[in-house]
Amino acid sequence: MYRIIQALHDSELFSDITIVELIDEEQVRLLKVKAILNDGSLLYITELHTSDYQKYSYHWQKTNGELLIRWDNKSHWKQLATFPDHKHEGGNVHPSPRVSIDDVLLEIKKKYNS
């Protein structure tokens, strides 16, 4: 969790980072972040870890709410090879391995430079 926060602060992509919720306990680790990119788009991050459950979502959207990309492991899309991990982009859902903050930031940088 702290690695995510540090990566956001170290990145030049963001104008503001808000820790919405942070729980770091033995049984539950939860991080929710709202980060505003320099172009005004938003990155919402949720990471939840318990002893027997993990949930994540990296949701990047335009200021008007239009989805750019979301990586998550919500247990639908069972037909995908990477189930439950997947990526939403352009109205489509694609297989995607479990991503880290570094993967997400790299993808965002690529989109900025294209």
N, C-alpha and C positions, 0 to 999 in steps of 0.2 A: 504494500500500500504506500509506504513512504517513498519507495522507488518511483511510483507513478507521480506523486506530488513533486518530487525532485526533478523528474524528467520534464514535467510541464514548466516548472520555474526556469530550468536550464534552456528551454527552447525559445527561440526568437519569434515563434509563431503567434504568441499570445499577448493580448493587451491587458487581460484581467483573468485571474483564477480565483474561484470561490470554492472553499471546502464546505459543501452543504451539510455533510454528515460524516463523522469519523468515529468509529467504534473499534477499539483495539483491545479486546479482552480474550481470555483463554478460549472461551467457547465460540465467540463470534468476532469476526473481523469484517468490517463494513466500511466502504469508502464511496461517497457520492461527491462528484465534482461537477461544477459548471465552469467551463473555460471559454472565454471570448477570444476568438482569433482576431488578428489585426484587420481583417477585411469585414469584421462584424459577425461572421458566422459563429456558430456555437458548437462546442464539443461537450456532450454530457457523458460522464463516466460513472458506471456503477460496478463495483467489485464486492461480492459477498462470499465469504468463506466460513464454513463451519466444519466440524470434524467429518461430516458425511455429505456435504453439499457445497457446490460451487456454482455461482451465477455471475455472469459478467455481461456488460453491454458498453460499447463505445459508440455513441450516437452523434454523428456530425451532421448538422443541418444549416441551411441558410437562415438569415434573419426572419424571413417570412414563414419559417417552419418547414419548408420543403426539405425532405431528406436528401442528403448527399450520399452518405455511406453509414451503415450501421453493422457492426460486428457483434454477434451475441451467441449465446448457447441456449436460448429458449427451446424447449424440447418439442419442436414441430419440425417439419421438413425432413421426415424420416427417410426419404428416398435419397438424400444427399450422402455422398461417400464420407463426409466429415461430420455427420450427425453426432451430437447435437450442434456442433459449431458450424456457423454459416455467416454469410455476408449479404446484406441488402444493398443494392446499388441500381439506380435508374429504374426502379420498379421491378427489378428482377432479384431473385435469390440465387446465390452461388455457393458452392462448397468453399470452405475456408478453414484452415487449421486454427487452433486456438491462437489468438493474437496477444501480443504484449503491447505495452505503451510504446515501445520503440517501433514496432511494426506499424502501429496506427500513425505515429508522427511521421514516419517515412512515407507512408501512403499520402498523407495530407500534403507533405512537401512536394511530392511528385505532382499532385493535382494543382498546386500553386504554380509550379514551373511549367505546366503544359498549356 
